[in-house]
């Protein structure tokens, strides 16, 4: 087995129903060397403001082999978007002195 040169980019996809997905953010295309036995792909999407109503996400990795010999798409497992909500607490009475 030999190493294979390729390029890749990742796309963050969002969905309201875990059925139909819409591309939301995409990383720049990057070179990568695919090694026998597996290769990790680095990168993040950073902080994203997902539009209200979209409650699921997944990541699509698109890999194009050198010389355009083939393009492959890999999908992550979909997951529920974790949201943080804040509740304002009532004002505390001043302490007794």
mmCIF file as gemmi writes it, N, C-alpha and C atoms, coordinates in Angstrom:
data_model
loop_
_atom_site.group_PDB
_atom_site.id
_atom_site.type_symbol
_atom_site.label_atom_id
_atom_site.label_alt_id
_atom_site.label_comp_id
_atom_site.label_asym_id
_atom_site.label_entity_id
_atom_site.label_seq_id
_atom_site.pdbx_PDB_ins_code
_atom_site.Cartn_x
_atom_site.Cartn_y
_atom_site.Cartn_z
_atom_site.occupancy
_atom_site.B_iso_or_equiv
_atom_site.pdbx_formal_charge
_atom_site.auth_seq_id
_atom_site.auth_asym_id
_atom_site.pdbx_PDB_model_num
ATOM 1 N N . UNK Axp A 1 ? 0.836 -1.187 0 1 0 ? 1 A 1
ATOM 2 C CA . UNK Axp A 1 ? 0 0 0 1 0 ? 1 A 1
ATOM 3 C C . UNK Axp A 1 ? 0.875 1.243 0 1 0 ? 1 A 1
ATOM 4 N N . UNK Axp A 2 ? 0.381 2.275 -0.65 1 0 ? 2 A 1
ATOM 5 C CA . UNK Axp A 2 ? 1.145 3.513 -0.718 1 0 ? 2 A 1
ATOM 6 C C . UNK Axp A 2 ? 0.273 4.682 -0.265 1 0 ? 2 A 1
ATOM 7 N N . UNK Axp A 3 ? 0.931 5.759 0.061 1 0 ? 3 A 1
ATOM 8 C CA . UNK Axp A 3 ? 0.226 6.988 0.42 1 0 ? 3 A 1
ATOM 9 C C . UNK Axp A 3 ? -0.393 7.592 -0.839 1 0 ? 3 A 1
ATOM 10 N N . UNK Axp A 4 ? -1.497 8.289 -0.675 1 0 ? 4 A 1
ATOM 11 C CA . UNK Axp A 4 ? -2.207 8.896 -1.801 1 0 ? 4 A 1
ATOM 12 C C . UNK Axp A 4 ? -2.376 10.385 -1.53 1 0 ? 4 A 1
ATOM 13 N N . UNK Axp A 5 ? -2 11.203 -2.495 1 0 ? 5 A 1
ATOM 14 C CA . UNK Axp A 5 ? -2.193 12.65 -2.378 1 0 ? 5 A 1
ATOM 15 C C . UNK Axp A 5 ? -3.613 13.012 -2.789 1 0 ? 5 A 1
ATOM 16 N N . UNK Axp A 6 ? -4.177 13.992 -2.074 1 0 ? 6 A 1
ATOM 17 C CA . UNK Axp A 6 ? -5.545 14.414 -2.352 1 0 ? 6 A 1
ATOM 18 C C . UNK Axp A 6 ? -5.76 15.819 -1.816 1 0 ? 6 A 1
ATOM 19 N N . UNK Axp A 7 ? -6.929 16.353 -2.069 1 0 ? 7 A 1
ATOM 20 C CA . UNK Axp A 7 ? -7.383 17.587 -1.426 1 0 ? 7 A 1
ATOM 21 C C . UNK Axp A 7 ? -8.723 17.279 -0.76 1 0 ? 7 A 1
ATOM 22 N N . UNK Axp A 8 ? -9.064 18.078 0.246 1 0 ? 8 A 1
ATOM 23 C CA . UNK Axp A 8 ? -10.338 17.871 0.93 1 0 ? 8 A 1
ATOM 24 C C . UNK Axp A 8 ? -10.914 19.205 1.381 1 0 ? 8 A 1
ATOM 25 N N . UNK Axp A 9 ? -12.21 19.201 1.579 1 0 ? 9 A 1
ATOM 26 C CA . UNK Axp A 9 ? -12.88 20.295 2.274 1 0 ? 9 A 1
ATOM 27 C C . UNK Axp A 9 ? -14.05 19.689 3.034 1 0 ? 9 A 1
ATOM 28 N N . UNK Axp A 10 ? -14.454 20.363 4.087 1 0 ? 10 A 1
ATOM 29 C CA . UNK Axp A 10 ? -15.558 19.888 4.911 1 0 ? 10 A 1
ATOM 30 C C . UNK Axp A 10 ? -16.703 20.891 4.841 1 0 ? 10 A 1
ATOM 31 N N . UNK Axp A 11 ? -17.919 20.375 4.874 1 0 ? 11 A 1
ATOM 32 C CA . UNK Axp A 11 ? -19.112 21.212 4.832 1 0 ? 11 A 1
ATOM 33 C C . UNK Axp A 11 ? -19.984 20.898 6.038 1 0 ? 11 A 1
ATOM 34 N N . UNK Axp A 12 ? -20.34 21.931 6.798 1 0 ? 12 A 1
ATOM 35 C CA . UNK Axp A 12 ? -21.276 21.796 7.897 1 0 ? 12 A 1
ATOM 36 C C . UNK Axp A 12 ? -22.674 21.922 7.304 1 0 ? 12 A 1
ATOM 37 N N . UNK Axp A 13 ? -23.506 20.897 7.516 1 0 ? 13 A 1
ATOM 38 C CA . UNK Axp A 13 ? -24.864 20.899 6.997 1 0 ? 13 A 1
ATOM 39 C C . UNK Axp A 13 ? -25.848 20.917 8.164 1 0 ? 13 A 1
ATOM 40 N N . UNK Axp A 14 ? -26.958 21.657 8.019 1 0 ? 14 A 1
ATOM 41 C CA . UNK Axp A 14 ? -27.947 21.771 9.094 1 0 ? 14 A 1
ATOM 42 C C . UNK Axp A 14 ? -29.315 21.343 8.576 1 0 ? 14 A 1
ATOM 43 N N . UNK Axp A 15 ? -30.189 20.944 9.528 1 0 ? 15 A 1
ATOM 44 C CA . UNK Axp A 15 ? -31.499 20.428 9.154 1 0 ? 15 A 1
ATOM 45 C C . UNK Axp A 15 ? -32.538 20.696 10.241 1 0 ? 15 A 1
ATOM 46 N N . UNK Axp A 16 ? -33.787 20.987 9.84 1 0 ? 16 A 1
ATOM 47 C CA . UNK Axp A 16 ? -34.85 21.132 10.826 1 0 ? 16 A 1
ATOM 48 C C . UNK Axp A 16 ? -35.485 19.792 11.21 1 0 ? 16 A 1
ATOM 49 N N . UNK Axp A 17 ? -35.276 18.757 10.365 1 0 ? 17 A 1
ATOM 50 C CA . UNK Axp A 17 ? -36.014 17.512 10.545 1 0 ? 17 A 1
ATOM 51 C C . UNK Axp A 17 ? -35.167 16.237 10.505 1 0 ? 17 A 1
ATOM 52 N N . UNK Axp A 18 ? -33.854 16.353 10.38 1 0 ? 18 A 1
ATOM 53 C CA . UNK Axp A 18 ? -32.934 15.218 10.279 1 0 ? 18 A 1
ATOM 54 C C . UNK Axp A 18 ? -33.187 14.4 9.011 1 0 ? 18 A 1
ATOM 55 N N . UNK Axp A 19 ? -33.822 15.031 8.004 1 0 ? 19 A 1
ATOM 56 C CA . UNK Axp A 19 ? -34.067 14.367 6.724 1 0 ? 19 A 1
ATOM 57 C C . UNK Axp A 19 ? -33.426 15.17 5.593 1 0 ? 19 A 1
ATOM 58 N N . UNK Axp A 20 ? -33.842 16.428 5.442 1 0 ? 20 A 1
ATOM 59 C CA . UNK Axp A 20 ? -33.274 17.28 4.4 1 0 ? 20 A 1
ATOM 60 C C . UNK Axp A 20 ? -32.241 18.216 5.036 1 0 ? 20 A 1
ATOM 61 N N . UNK Axp A 21 ? -31.053 18.255 4.439 1 0 ? 21 A 1
ATOM 62 C CA . UNK Axp A 21 ? -29.942 19.06 4.968 1 0 ? 21 A 1
ATOM 63 C C . UNK Axp A 21 ? -29.568 20.159 3.992 1 0 ? 21 A 1
ATOM 64 N N . UNK Axp A 22 ? -29.144 21.288 4.552 1 0 ? 22 A 1
ATOM 65 C CA . UNK Axp A 22 ? -28.709 22.44 3.771 1 0 ? 22 A 1
ATOM 66 C C . UNK Axp A 22 ? -27.264 22.758 4.142 1 0 ? 22 A 1
ATOM 67 N N . UNK Axp A 23 ? -26.377 22.952 3.145 1 0 ? 23 A 1
ATOM 68 C CA . UNK Axp A 23 ? -25.004 23.371 3.469 1 0 ? 23 A 1
ATOM 69 C C . UNK Axp A 23 ? -25.04 24.726 4.178 1 0 ? 23 A 1
ATOM 70 N N . UNK Axp A 24 ? -24.242 24.854 5.253 1 0 ? 24 A 1
ATOM 71 C CA . UNK Axp A 24 ? -24.236 26.095 6.026 1 0 ? 24 A 1
ATOM 72 C C . UNK Axp A 24 ? -22.867 26.774 6.031 1 0 ? 24 A 1
ATOM 73 N N . UNK Axp A 25 ? -21.804 25.996 6.177 1 0 ? 25 A 1
ATOM 74 C CA . UNK Axp A 25 ? -20.439 26.563 6.193 1 0 ? 25 A 1
ATOM 75 C C . UNK Axp A 25 ? -19.501 25.542 5.562 1 0 ? 25 A 1
ATOM 76 N N . UNK Axp A 26 ? -18.476 26.03 4.889 1 0 ? 26 A 1
ATOM 77 C CA . UNK Axp A 26 ? -17.515 25.152 4.218 1 0 ? 26 A 1
ATOM 78 C C . UNK Axp A 26 ? -16.098 25.632 4.506 1 0 ? 26 A 1
ATOM 79 N N . UNK Axp A 27 ? -15.212 24.688 4.771 1 0 ? 27 A 1
ATOM 80 C CA . UNK Axp A 27 ? -13.803 25.024 4.985 1 0 ? 27 A 1
ATOM 81 C C . UNK Axp A 27 ? -13.118 25.217 3.637 1 0 ? 27 A 1
ATOM 82 N N . UNK Axp A 28 ? -12.002 25.921 3.603 1 0 ? 28 A 1
ATOM 83 C CA . UNK Axp A 28 ? -11.234 26.018 2.354 1 0 ? 28 A 1
ATOM 84 C C . UNK Axp A 28 ? -10.678 24.643 1.977 1 0 ? 28 A 1
ATOM 85 N N . UNK Axp A 29 ? -10.465 24.426 0.698 1 0 ? 29 A 1
ATOM 86 C CA . UNK Axp A 29 ? -9.862 23.181 0.224 1 0 ? 29 A 1
ATOM 87 C C . UNK Axp A 29 ? -8.402 23.122 0.689 1 0 ? 29 A 1
ATOM 88 N N . UNK Axp A 30 ? -7.991 21.953 1.184 1 0 ? 30 A 1
ATOM 89 C CA . UNK Axp A 30 ? -6.644 21.772 1.727 1 0 ? 30 A 1
ATOM 90 C C . UNK Axp A 30 ? -6.007 20.513 1.152 1 0 ? 30 A 1
ATOM 91 N N . UNK Axp A 31 ? -4.684 20.524 0.942 1 0 ? 31 A 1
ATOM 92 C CA . UNK Axp A 31 ? -4.024 19.286 0.522 1 0 ? 31 A 1
ATOM 93 C C . UNK Axp A 31 ? -3.903 18.323 1.705 1 0 ? 31 A 1
ATOM 94 N N . UNK Axp A 32 ? -3.885 17.025 1.409 1 0 ? 32 A 1
ATOM 95 C CA . UNK Axp A 32 ? -3.735 16.007 2.449 1 0 ? 32 A 1
ATOM 96 C C . UNK Axp A 32 ? -3.08 14.777 1.826 1 0 ? 32 A 1
ATOM 97 N N . UNK Axp A 33 ? -2.352 14.039 2.638 1 0 ? 33 A 1
ATOM 98 C CA . UNK Axp A 33 ? -1.785 12.759 2.205 1 0 ? 33 A 1
ATOM 99 C C . UNK Axp A 33 ? -2.521 11.673 2.973 1 0 ? 33 A 1
ATOM 100 N N . UNK Axp A 34 ? -3.202 10.789 2.239 1 0 ? 34 A 1
ATOM 101 C CA . UNK Axp A 34 ? -3.943 9.689 2.841 1 0 ? 34 A 1
ATOM 102 C C . UNK Axp A 34 ? -2.995 8.515 3.031 1 0 ? 34 A 1
ATOM 103 N N . UNK Axp A 35 ? -2.832 8.124 4.284 1 0 ? 35 A 1
ATOM 104 C CA . UNK Axp A 35 ? -1.883 7.065 4.615 1 0 ? 35 A 1
ATOM 105 C C . UNK Axp A 35 ? -2.593 5.727 4.784 1 0 ? 35 A 1
ATOM 106 N N . UNK Axp A 36 ? -1.913 4.625 4.473 1 0 ? 36 A 1
ATOM 107 C CA . UNK Axp A 36 ? -2.51 3.311 4.713 1 0 ? 36 A 1
ATOM 108 C C . UNK Axp A 36 ? -2.879 3.164 6.194 1 0 ? 36 A 1
ATOM 109 N N . UNK Axp A 37 ? -4.034 2.614 6.471 1 0 ? 37 A 1
ATOM 110 C CA . UNK Axp A 37 ? -4.455 2.408 7.847 1 0 ? 37 A 1
ATOM 111 C C . UNK Axp A 37 ? -5.313 3.521 8.402 1 0 ? 37 A 1
ATOM 112 N N . UNK Axp A 38 ? -5.386 4.666 7.744 1 0 ? 38 A 1
ATOM 113 C CA . UNK Axp A 38 ? -6.25 5.748 8.206 1 0 ? 38 A 1
ATOM 114 C C . UNK Axp A 38 ? -5.532 7.068 8.324 1 0 ? 38 A 1
ATOM 115 N N . UNK Axp A 39 ? -6.285 8.124 8.149 1 0 ? 39 A 1
ATOM 116 C CA . UNK Axp A 39 ? -5.761 9.484 8.228 1 0 ? 39 A 1
ATOM 117 C C . UNK Axp A 39 ? -6.78 10.353 8.951 1 0 ? 39 A 1
ATOM 118 N N . UNK Axp A 40 ? -6.331 11.138 9.922 1 0 ? 40 A 1
ATOM 119 C CA . UNK Axp A 40 ? -7.197 12.095 10.591 1 0 ? 40 A 1
ATOM 120 C C . UNK Axp A 40 ? -7.218 13.385 9.794 1 0 ? 40 A 1
ATOM 121 N N . UNK Axp A 41 ? -8.375 14.027 9.79 1 0 ? 41 A 1
ATOM 122 C CA . UNK Axp A 41 ? -8.522 15.283 9.065 1 0 ? 41 A 1
ATOM 123 C C . UNK Axp A 41 ? -8.653 16.406 10.088 1 0 ? 41 A 1
ATOM 124 N N . UNK Axp A 42 ? -7.706 17.362 10.102 1 0 ? 42 A 1
ATOM 125 C CA . UNK Axp A 42 ? -7.774 18.452 11.075 1 0 ? 42 A 1
ATOM 126 C C . UNK Axp A 42 ? -8.734 19.549 10.632 1 0 ? 42 A 1
ATOM 127 N N . UNK Axp A 43 ? -9.144 20.38 11.585 1 0 ? 43 A 1
ATOM 128 C CA . UNK Axp A 43 ? -9.929 21.56 11.248 1 0 ? 43 A 1
ATOM 129 C C . UNK Axp A 43 ? -11.171 21.686 12.097 1 0 ? 43 A 1
ATOM 130 N N . UNK Axp A 44 ? -11.702 22.906 12.148 1 0 ? 44 A 1
ATOM 131 C CA . UNK Axp A 44 ? -12.931 23.174 12.893 1 0 ? 44 A 1
ATOM 132 C C . UNK Axp A 44 ? -13.757 24.196 12.117 1 0 ? 44 A 1
ATOM 133 N N . UNK Axp A 45 ? -15.002 24.338 12.521 1 0 ? 45 A 1
ATOM 134 C CA . UNK Axp A 45 ? -15.86 25.374 11.963 1 0 ? 45 A 1
ATOM 135 C C . UNK Axp A 45 ? -15.936 26.583 12.878 1 0 ? 45 A 1
ATOM 136 N N . UNK Axp A 46 ? -15.339 26.502 14.059 1 0 ? 46 A 1
ATOM 137 C CA . UNK Axp A 46 ? -15.394 27.616 14.993 1 0 ? 46 A 1
ATOM 138 C C . UNK Axp A 46 ? -16.815 27.881 15.443 1 0 ? 46 A 1
ATOM 139 N N . UNK Axp A 47 ? -17.053 29.019 15.994 1 0 ? 47 A 1
ATOM 140 C CA . UNK Axp A 47 ? -18.38 29.376 16.497 1 0 ? 47 A 1
ATOM 141 C C . UNK Axp A 47 ? -19.292 29.71 15.317 1 0 ? 47 A 1
ATOM 142 N N . UNK Axp A 48 ? -20.442 29.068 15.275 1 0 ? 48 A 1
ATOM 143 C CA . UNK Axp A 48 ? -21.399 29.295 14.196 1 0 ? 48 A 1
ATOM 144 C C . UNK Axp A 48 ? -22.734 29.729 14.786 1 0 ? 48 A 1
ATOM 145 N N . UNK Axp A 49 ? -23.431 30.618 14.125 1 0 ? 49 A 1
ATOM 146 C CA . UNK Axp A 49 ? -24.785 31.015 14.523 1 0 ? 49 A 1
ATOM 147 C C . UNK Axp A 49 ? -25.766 30.329 13.581 1 0 ? 49 A 1
ATOM 148 N N . UNK Axp A 50 ? -26.249 29.188 14.002 1 0 ? 50 A 1
ATOM 149 C CA . UNK Axp A 50 ? -27.149 28.387 13.182 1 0 ? 50 A 1
ATOM 150 C C . UNK Axp A 50 ? -28.535 29.03 13.198 1 0 ? 50 A 1
ATOM 151 N N . UNK Axp A 51 ? -29.17 29.185 12.037 1 0 ? 51 A 1
ATOM 152 C CA . UNK Axp A 51 ? -30.497 29.795 12.005 1 0 ? 51 A 1
ATOM 153 C C . UNK Axp A 51 ? -31.513 29.004 12.852 1 0 ? 51 A 1
ATOM 154 N N . UNK Axp A 52 ? -32.391 29.722 13.52 1 0 ? 52 A 1
ATOM 155 C CA . UNK Axp A 52 ? -33.428 29.106 14.35 1 0 ? 52 A 1
ATOM 156 C C . UNK Axp A 52 ? -34.252 28.163 13.482 1 0 ? 52 A 1
ATOM 157 N N . UNK Axp A 53 ? -34.62 27.049 14.063 1 0 ? 53 A 1
ATOM 158 C CA . UNK Axp A 53 ? -35.412 26.051 13.346 1 0 ? 53 A 1
ATOM 159 C C . UNK Axp A 53 ? -34.583 24.864 12.919 1 0 ? 53 A 1
ATOM 160 N N . UNK Axp A 54 ? -33.287 25.058 12.76 1 0 ? 54 A 1
ATOM 161 C CA . UNK Axp A 54 ? -32.391 23.949 12.438 1 0 ? 54 A 1
ATOM 162 C C . UNK Axp A 54 ? -31.918 23.333 13.743 1 0 ? 54 A 1
ATOM 163 N N . UNK Axp A 55 ? -32.251 22.074 13.954 1 0 ? 55 A 1
ATOM 164 C CA . UNK Axp A 55 ? -31.925 21.438 15.232 1 0 ? 55 A 1
ATOM 165 C C . UNK Axp A 55 ? -30.985 20.235 15.083 1 0 ? 55 A 1
ATOM 166 N N . UNK Axp A 56 ? -30.577 19.92 13.853 1 0 ? 56 A 1
ATOM 167 C CA . UNK Axp A 56 ? -29.637 18.829 13.616 1 0 ? 56 A 1
ATOM 168 C C . UNK Axp A 56 ? -28.48 19.34 12.768 1 0 ? 56 A 1
ATOM 169 N N . UNK Axp A 57 ? -27.336 18.675 12.899 1 0 ? 57 A 1
ATOM 170 C CA . UNK Axp A 57 ? -26.195 18.987 12.046 1 0 ? 57 A 1
ATOM 171 C C . UNK Axp A 57 ? -25.463 17.698 11.681 1 0 ? 57 A 1
ATOM 172 N N . UNK Axp A 58 ? -24.686 17.78 10.624 1 0 ? 58 A 1
ATOM 173 C CA . UNK Axp A 58 ? -23.765 16.718 10.238 1 0 ? 58 A 1
ATOM 174 C C . UNK Axp A 58 ? -22.632 17.373 9.46 1 0 ? 58 A 1
ATOM 175 N N . UNK Axp A 59 ? -21.55 16.627 9.264 1 0 ? 59 A 1
ATOM 176 C CA . UNK Axp A 59 ? -20.409 17.144 8.508 1 0 ? 59 A 1
ATOM 177 C C . UNK Axp A 59 ? -20.184 16.243 7.303 1 0 ? 59 A 1
ATOM 178 N N . UNK Axp A 60 ? -20.044 16.862 6.148 1 0 ? 60 A 1
ATOM 179 C CA . UNK Axp A 60 ? -19.732 16.148 4.904 1 0 ? 60 A 1
ATOM 180 C C . UNK Axp A 60 ? -18.274 16.435 4.559 1 0 ? 60 A 1
ATOM 181 N N . UNK Axp A 61 ? -17.494 15.396 4.392 1 0 ? 61 A 1
ATOM 182 C CA . UNK Axp A 61 ? -16.095 15.529 3.983 1 0 ? 61 A 1
ATOM 183 C C . UNK Axp A 61 ? -15.994 15.12 2.525 1 0 ? 61 A 1
ATOM 184 N N . UNK Axp A 62 ? -15.493 16.021 1.695 1 0 ? 62 A 1
ATOM 185 C CA . UNK Axp A 62 ? -15.324 15.739 0.269 1 0 ? 62 A 1
ATOM 186 C C . UNK Axp A 62 ? -13.831 15.626 -0.015 1 0 ? 62 A 1
ATOM 187 N N . UNK Axp A 63 ? -13.428 14.485 -0.539 1 0 ? 63 A 1
ATOM 188 C CA . UNK Axp A 63 ? -12.017 14.209 -0.839 1 0 ? 63 A 1
ATOM 189 C C . UNK Axp A 63 ? -11.874 13.992 -2.339 1 0 ? 63 A 1
ATOM 190 N N . UNK Axp A 64 ? -10.956 14.735 -2.955 1 0 ? 64 A 1
ATOM 191 C CA . UNK Axp A 64 ? -10.661 14.565 -4.382 1 0 ? 64 A 1
ATOM 192 C C . UNK Axp A 64 ? -9.23 14.069 -4.512 1 0 ? 64 A 1
ATOM 193 N N . UNK Axp A 65 ? -9.074 12.927 -5.148 1 0 ? 65 A 1
ATOM 194 C CA . UNK Axp A 65 ? -7.741 12.35 -5.327 1 0 ? 65 A 1
ATOM 195 C C . UNK Axp A 65 ? -6.928 13.193 -6.302 1 0 ? 65 A 1
ATOM 196 N N . UNK Axp A 66 ? -5.594 13.069 -6.192 1 0 ? 66 A 1
ATOM 197 C CA . UNK Axp A 66 ? -4.69 13.815 -7.073 1 0 ? 66 A 1
ATOM 198 C C . UNK Axp A 66 ? -5.037 13.502 -8.527 1 0 ? 66 A 1
ATOM 199 N N . UNK Axp A 67 ? -4.819 14.46 -9.387 1 0 ? 67 A 1
ATOM 200 C CA . UNK Axp A 67 ? -5.098 14.351 -10.823 1 0 ? 67 A 1
ATOM 201 C C . UNK Axp A 67 ? -6.582 14.122 -11.112 1 0 ? 67 A 1
ATOM 202 N N . UNK Axp A 68 ? -7.447 14.478 -10.154 1 0 ? 68 A 1
ATOM 203 C CA . UNK Axp A 68 ? -8.897 14.316 -10.314 1 0 ? 68 A 1
ATOM 204 C C . UNK Axp A 68 ? -9.299 12.894 -10.695 1 0 ? 68 A 1
ATOM 205 N N . UNK Axp A 69 ? -8.618 11.929 -10.108 1 0 ? 69 A 1
ATOM 206 C CA . UNK Axp A 69 ? -8.902 10.515 -10.4 1 0 ? 69 A 1
ATOM 207 C C . UNK Axp A 69 ? -10.162 10.016 -9.708 1 0 ? 69 A 1
ATOM 208 N N . UNK Axp A 70 ? -10.767 10.817 -8.882 1 0 ? 70 A 1
ATOM 209 C CA . UNK Axp A 70 ? -11.993 10.415 -8.204 1 0 ? 70 A 1
ATOM 210 C C . UNK Axp A 70 ? -12.316 11.363 -7.076 1 0 ? 70 A 1
ATOM 211 N N . UNK Axp A 71 ? -13.595 11.521 -6.8 1 0 ? 71 A 1
ATOM 212 C CA . UNK Axp A 71 ? -14.061 12.348 -5.685 1 0 ? 71 A 1
ATOM 213 C C . UNK Axp A 71 ? -14.98 11.502 -4.824 1 0 ? 71 A 1
ATOM 214 N N . UNK Axp A 72 ? -14.785 11.598 -3.508 1 0 ? 72 A 1
ATOM 215 C CA . UNK Axp A 72 ? -15.553 10.801 -2.558 1 0 ? 72 A 1
ATOM 216 C C . UNK Axp A 72 ? -16.146 11.708 -1.498 1 0 ? 72 A 1
ATOM 217 N N . UNK Axp A 73 ? -17.383 11.398 -1.097 1 0 ? 73 A 1
ATOM 218 C CA . UNK Axp A 73 ? -18.062 12.127 -0.025 1 0 ? 73 A 1
ATOM 219 C C . UNK Axp A 73 ? -18.266 11.19 1.16 1 0 ? 73 A 1
ATOM 220 N N . UNK Axp A 74 ? -17.927 11.678 2.34 1 0 ? 74 A 1
ATOM 221 C CA . UNK Axp A 74 ? -18.118 10.926 3.576 1 0 ? 74 A 1
ATOM 222 C C . UNK Axp A 74 ? -18.994 11.764 4.494 1 0 ? 74 A 1
ATOM 223 N N . UNK Axp A 75 ? -20.011 11.136 5.098 1 0 ? 75 A 1
ATOM 224 C CA . UNK Axp A 75 ? -20.916 11.844 5.992 1 0 ? 75 A 1
ATOM 225 C C . UNK Axp A 75 ? -20.719 11.397 7.428 1 0 ? 75 A 1
ATOM 226 N N . UNK Axp A 76 ? -20.724 12.353 8.35 1 0 ? 76 A 1
ATOM 227 C CA . UNK Axp A 76 ? -20.723 12.009 9.771 1 0 ? 76 A 1
ATOM 228 C C . UNK Axp A 76 ? -22.133 11.558 10.156 1 0 ? 76 A 1
ATOM 229 N N . UNK Axp A 77 ? -22.25 10.992 11.318 1 0 ? 77 A 1
ATOM 230 C CA . UNK Axp A 77 ? -23.561 10.693 11.882 1 0 ? 77 A 1
ATOM 231 C C . UNK Axp A 77 ? -24.203 12.025 12.25 1 0 ? 77 A 1
ATOM 232 N N . UNK Axp A 78 ? -25.498 12.165 11.989 1 0 ? 78 A 1
ATOM 233 C CA . UNK Axp A 78 ? -26.164 13.412 12.363 1 0 ? 78 A 1
ATOM 234 C C . UNK Axp A 78 ? -26.279 13.486 13.879 1 0 ? 78 A 1
ATOM 235 N N . UNK Axp A 79 ? -26.382 14.714 14.38 1 0 ? 79 A 1
ATOM 236 C CA . UNK Axp A 79 ? -26.461 14.916 15.816 1 0 ? 79 A 1
ATOM 237 C C . UNK Axp A 79 ? -27.354 16.115 16.106 1 0 ? 79 A 1
ATOM 238 N N . UNK Axp A 80 ? -27.932 16.132 17.292 1 0 ? 80 A 1
ATOM 239 C CA . UNK Axp A 80 ? -28.78 17.223 17.743 1 0 ? 80 A 1
ATOM 240 C C . UNK Axp A 80 ? -27.9 18.417 18.101 1 0 ? 80 A 1
ATOM 241 N N . UNK Axp A 81 ? -28.29 19.606 17.684 1 0 ? 81 A 1
ATOM 242 C CA . UNK Axp A 81 ? -27.521 20.809 18.015 1 0 ? 81 A 1
ATOM 243 C C . UNK Axp A 81 ? -27.773 21.159 19.475 1 0 ? 81 A 1
ATOM 244 N N . UNK Axp A 82 ? -26.708 21.261 20.225 1 0 ? 82 A 1
ATOM 245 C CA . UNK Axp A 82 ? -26.799 21.629 21.632 1 0 ? 82 A 1
ATOM 246 C C . UNK Axp A 82 ? -26.94 23.148 21.717 1 0 ? 82 A 1
ATOM 247 N N . UNK Axp A 83 ? -27.999 23.601 22.369 1 0 ? 83 A 1
ATOM 248 C CA . UNK Axp A 83 ? -28.197 25.041 22.526 1 0 ? 83 A 1
ATOM 249 C C . UNK Axp A 83 ? -28.134 25.401 24.002 1 0 ? 83 A 1
ATOM 250 N N . UNK Axp A 84 ? -27.755 26.6 24.247 1 0 ? 84 A 1
ATOM 251 C CA . UNK Axp A 84 ? -27.674 27.104 25.616 1 0 ? 84 A 1
ATOM 252 C C . UNK Axp A 84 ? -28.727 28.186 25.757 1 0 ? 84 A 1
ATOM 253 N N . UNK Axp A 85 ? -29.529 28.086 26.794 1 0 ? 85 A 1
ATOM 254 C CA . UNK Axp A 85 ? -30.495 29.146 27.042 1 0 ? 85 A 1
ATOM 255 C C . UNK Axp A 85 ? -30.24 29.72 28.426 1 0 ? 85 A 1
ATOM 256 N N . UNK Axp A 86 ? -30.567 30.961 28.586 1 0 ? 86 A 1
ATOM 257 C CA . UNK Axp A 86 ? -30.336 31.659 29.838 1 0 ? 86 A 1
ATOM 258 C C . UNK Axp A 86 ? -31.673 32.065 30.435 1 0 ? 86 A 1
ATOM 259 N N . UNK Axp A 87 ? -31.779 31.979 31.733 1 0 ? 87 A 1
ATOM 260 C CA . UNK Axp A 87 ? -32.966 32.417 32.445 1 0 ? 87 A 1
ATOM 261 C C . UNK Axp A 87 ? -32.542 33.5 33.42 1 0 ? 87 A 1
ATOM 262 N N . UNK Axp A 88 ? -33.2 34.642 33.33 1 0 ? 88 A 1
ATOM 263 C CA . UNK Axp A 88 ? -32.864 35.721 34.243 1 0 ? 88 A 1
ATOM 264 C C . UNK Axp A 88 ? -33.477 35.416 35.605 1 0 ? 88 A 1
ATOM 265 N N . UNK Axp A 89 ? -32.662 35.477 36.627 1 0 ? 89 A 1
ATOM 266 C CA . UNK Axp A 89 ? -33.132 35.249 37.989 1 0 ? 89 A 1
ATOM 267 C C . UNK Axp A 89 ? -33.671 36.548 38.564 1 0 ? 89 A 1
ATOM 268 N N . UNK Axp A 90 ? -34.671 36.439 39.46 1 0 ? 90 A 1
ATOM 269 C CA . UNK Axp A 90 ? -35.174 37.676 40.074 1 0 ? 90 A 1
ATOM 270 C C . UNK Axp A 90 ? -34.085 38.332 40.916 1 0 ? 90 A 1
ATOM 271 N N . UNK Axp A 91 ? -34.186 39.622 41.089 1 0 ? 91 A 1
ATOM 272 C CA . UNK Axp A 91 ? -33.218 40.351 41.904 1 0 ? 91 A 1
ATOM 273 C C . UNK Axp A 91 ? -33.295 39.854 43.35 1 0 ? 91 A 1
ATOM 274 N N . UNK Axp A 92 ? -32.149 39.72 43.955 1 0 ? 92 A 1
ATOM 275 C CA . UNK Axp A 92 ? -32.104 39.321 45.372 1 0 ? 92 A 1
ATOM 276 C C . UNK Axp A 92 ? -32.333 40.553 46.246 1 0 ? 92 A 1
ATOM 277 N N . UNK Axp A 93 ? -32.994 40.351 47.377 1 0 ? 93 A 1
ATOM 278 C CA . UNK Axp A 93 ? -33.121 41.496 48.289 1 0 ? 93 A 1
ATOM 279 C C . UNK Axp A 93 ? -31.747 41.834 48.867 1 0 ? 93 A 1
ATOM 280 N N . UNK Axp A 94 ? -31.512 43.063 49.238 1 0 ? 94 A 1
ATOM 281 C CA . UNK Axp A 94 ? -30.219 43.422 49.805 1 0 ? 94 A 1
ATOM 282 C C . UNK Axp A 94 ? -30.002 42.672 51.129 1 0 ? 94 A 1
ATOM 283 N N . UNK Axp A 95 ? -28.767 42.323 51.429 1 0 ? 95 A 1
ATOM 284 C CA . UNK Axp A 95 ? -28.506 41.608 52.699 1 0 ? 95 A 1
ATOM 285 C C . UNK Axp A 95 ? -28.777 42.509 53.908 1 0 ? 95 A 1
ATOM 286 N N . UNK Axp A 96 ? -29.214 41.871 54.977 1 0 ? 96 A 1
ATOM 287 C CA . UNK Axp A 96 ? -29.418 42.608 56.246 1 0 ? 96 A 1
ATOM 288 C C . UNK Axp A 96 ? -28.08 42.784 56.918 1 0 ? 96 A 1
ATOM 289 N N . UNK Axp A 97 ? -27.819 43.997 57.409 1 0 ? 97 A 1
ATOM 290 C CA . UNK Axp A 97 ? -26.535 44.25 58.114 1 0 ? 97 A 1
ATOM 291 C C . UNK Axp A 97 ? -26.777 44.556 59.534 1 0 ? 97 A 1
